[in-house]
């Protein structure tokens, strides 16, 4: 049992890059939060966490921008639809329904045709923004899952490291050469 604890302690110390292992082990054993901070700083995953956090923030900014673009396109489409309906109604009111040359609704004027064309362009913009927004949301969720997994793994690794440190401290005991201050 003690040999396994010793090898686990030394393996955990090497995994932690040695920084936490070099800290005053007795003080770290007394303050679990300080021990966790030392361990977290010495593990490469904390750098990955910071990088992931930056990537998520960039994705959130992109999502916000995409949402604004989609909303702006939708607003233009709605405004154009209102103008198209008004223009068609005015044109219908101006036409003679009993005139023998008319087959139903009068043809759209150049203004309505231009508005319809603009709506098609805005629909394309809206759909592209929404498709990209869906992908960005998936990416953000992926980062969140990875961050949670890393957090859980960090906690698990810390628990193993802390137990190994406790076992190592019990084996060497307080007041031995290892715990004595260097001269």
Secondary structure, DSSP 8 states (H G I E B T S, - for coil): -HHHHHHHHHHHHHHTTTHHHHS-HHHHHH-HHHHHHHHHHHSTHHHHHHHHHHHHHHHHHHHHHHHHHHHHHHHHHHHHHHHHHHHHHHHHHHS-TT-TT--SS----HHHHHHHHHHHHHHHHHHHHHHHHHHHHHHHHHHHHHHHHHHHHHHHHHHHHHHHHHHHHHHH-TTSTTTS---
